[in-house]
Structures are given as structure tokens and as C-alpha cells.
């Protein structure tokens, strides 16, 4: 199945792109997409924000699926979904 990953804020800088396309097996979960992302990015650039061992973010990142924040990475993905990774914004 085809999944689009969008990155915003400093996550986009870490990944090196604002959008990426992934082809995953049917019945893949959000955790599968995130692990595939970590494998795709060269030079271990995500090691300081994604722990491959525990499957957890090491930095504050919002994961948005269907315009809702998701914290359960066992969520089953569906064909054509867009997943957004958004870093918290600070300002003043």
C-alpha cells in the first residue's frame, strides 16, 4: 500500500524532505512506517529523535493521521493515507 509521510518544522530538516512516499505491505502499522523511515534516512540522522529499539520518539513530535494526533503506533494504516510528523513550535 502507498503511504505519504509529510514532515514539518525541524523534523523536515532532519529528514531532508517535506514529503516522502512509502510502499508498505498490507496490514502495516504506524510503527512499521516509522521504522522504515529510520532505515531510509542516511547517516543515522534520526538516531537522536527515534529509538529503533523501543519504537519511541526521543524528542517531542506530534504524529498526525487523518487530522488527529495519534500516540498509538500500533494503528493500522490504510492505502493512500497521509501521515504528518510535526515538531512543536516555539515563539515569542
PELIN-V299582 format. One record per residue. N is the residue number from 1. RES is the residue in one letter. SS is DSSP state (H for helix, E for strand, - for the rest). BURIAL is # if it has 9 or more other C-alpha atoms within 8 Angstrom, else .. Layout:
n:N res:RES ss:SS burial:BURIAL
n:N res:RES ss:SS burial:BURIAL
This chain:
n:1 res:X ss:- burial:#
n:2 res:X ss:E burial:#
n:3 res:X ss:E burial:#
n:4 res:X ss:E burial:#
n:5 res:X ss:E burial:#
n:6 res:X ss:E burial:#
n:7 res:X ss:E burial:#
n:8 res:X ss:E burial:#
n:9 res:X ss:- burial:#
n:10 res:X ss:H burial:.
n:11 res:X ss:H burial:#
n:12 res:X ss:H burial:#
n:13 res:X ss:H burial:.
n:14 res:X ss:H burial:.
n:15 res:X ss:H burial:#
n:16 res:X ss:- burial:.
n:17 res:X ss:- burial:.
n:18 res:X ss:- burial:#
n:19 res:X ss:E burial:.
n:20 res:X ss:E burial:.
n:21 res:X ss:E burial:.
n:22 res:X ss:E burial:#
n:23 res:X ss:E burial:.
n:24 res:X ss:- burial:#
n:25 res:X ss:- burial:.
n:26 res:X ss:- burial:.
n:27 res:X ss:- burial:.
n:28 res:X ss:- burial:#
n:29 res:X ss:E burial:#
n:30 res:X ss:H burial:#
n:31 res:X ss:H burial:#
n:32 res:X ss:H burial:.
n:33 res:X ss:H burial:#
n:34 res:X ss:H burial:.
n:35 res:X ss:H burial:#
n:36 res:X ss:H burial:.
n:37 res:X ss:H burial:.
n:38 res:X ss:H burial:#
n:39 res:X ss:H burial:.
n:40 res:X ss:H burial:.
n:41 res:X ss:- burial:#
n:42 res:X ss:H burial:.
n:43 res:X ss:H burial:.
n:44 res:X ss:H burial:.
n:45 res:X ss:- burial:#
n:46 res:X ss:- burial:#
n:47 res:X ss:- burial:#
n:48 res:X ss:- burial:.
n:49 res:X ss:- burial:.
n:50 res:X ss:E burial:#
n:51 res:X ss:E burial:#
n:52 res:X ss:- burial:#
n:53 res:X ss:- burial:.
n:54 res:X ss:- burial:.
n:55 res:X ss:- burial:#
n:56 res:X ss:E burial:.
n:57 res:X ss:E burial:#
n:58 res:X ss:- burial:.
n:59 res:X ss:- burial:.
n:60 res:X ss:- burial:.
n:61 res:X ss:E burial:#
n:62 res:X ss:E burial:#
n:63 res:X ss:E burial:#
n:64 res:X ss:E burial:#
n:65 res:X ss:E burial:#
n:66 res:X ss:- burial:.
n:67 res:X ss:- burial:.
n:68 res:X ss:E burial:.
n:69 res:X ss:E burial:.
n:70 res:X ss:- burial:#
n:71 res:X ss:- burial:.
n:72 res:X ss:- burial:.
n:73 res:X ss:- burial:.
n:74 res:X ss:- burial:.
n:75 res:X ss:- burial:.
n:76 res:X ss:E burial:.
n:77 res:X ss:- burial:#
n:78 res:X ss:- burial:.
n:79 res:X ss:- burial:.
n:80 res:X ss:- burial:.
n:81 res:X ss:- burial:#
n:82 res:X ss:E burial:#
n:83 res:X ss:E burial:#
n:84 res:X ss:E burial:#
n:85 res:X ss:E burial:#
n:86 res:X ss:E burial:#
n:87 res:X ss:E burial:#
n:88 res:X ss:- burial:.
n:89 res:X ss:- burial:.
n:90 res:X ss:- burial:.
n:91 res:X ss:- burial:.
n:92 res:X ss:- burial:.
